[in-house]
């Protein structure tokens, strides 16, 4: 599975960027559960973070949770069309 780590166009605080990057790193290691938890924590901290929703969608898809993946993708597009 190819996973691209994208940096948001609007800079967020350095610690938030690291959190999202840690989520992608967890996905790349095959740890979708950890990635989902990381992305969820970022969404709880900053609900309008489109990249956290995008990552959450990837984690949900890796966990076989298609409905959650679609919901997260929709939120990502809402926050960063």
N, C-alpha and C positions, 0 to 999 in steps of 0.2 A: 504494500500500500504506500503510495507516494503522498506525503503530507507536506504542504508548503507552509512555511512560517511567514506570515505577512505582517508587516508593521503598519499600524493604523496611520491614516493621513493626519489625524489630529493627535498630537502628542499627549499622552497621559503621563501621570507621574512615573518616575523611574521604577518604583516598586510595583506599580500596576503592570508595567510592561514586562517586568521579570515574572510576575505571576502568570500572565498569559503565555509567555515563552515557556515557563515550566510546564504548563498544561500541554503545549505542543510537544515538548520533549517527552512527557509521559506517554503521549499517543505514539510517538516514534519508537519508544521502548516496548510498545504493546500493552501498556497499562492504562486501558481505557477507563477503568473505575477511578483511578487516581486523577486522571485528566478531567473526568467529569466533576469530581469534587473540587479541583482547582478552579475550573471555569465557573462552577456554581458559586464559589466563594467570591470570585471577582464580580459576578453578576449581582450578588447580594450587596457588595460594597459599592458598585457603580452600575445600576440597572440599565443605563443607556449605552453601555460599552458594546458596540456592535461586534467587535472582534472576539469578545468573550462569548457572546451568543453564537457566533460562527464556530468557535472551537467547541462549544457545548454541543452543537449539532453534530460535529464530527465524532465526538466522544459517544454521543447517544447512538449514532449509526453503528459505530464499532461494537456497541453493546447490544445491538439488535433492537433498539428502541426507536423504530421508524417514526412513530407519532411524535415523540419528543424531539427527534431530529428535525422534522418539518416545522414544529412550533418554534424551535430555536432559530432556524433559518429565516422564518418569517419575521421574528423579532430583529434579527441582524439587518435585514433589508429595511425594516421600518426606521431603524436608527441611523443607517448609513446607506441610503439608496444609491 
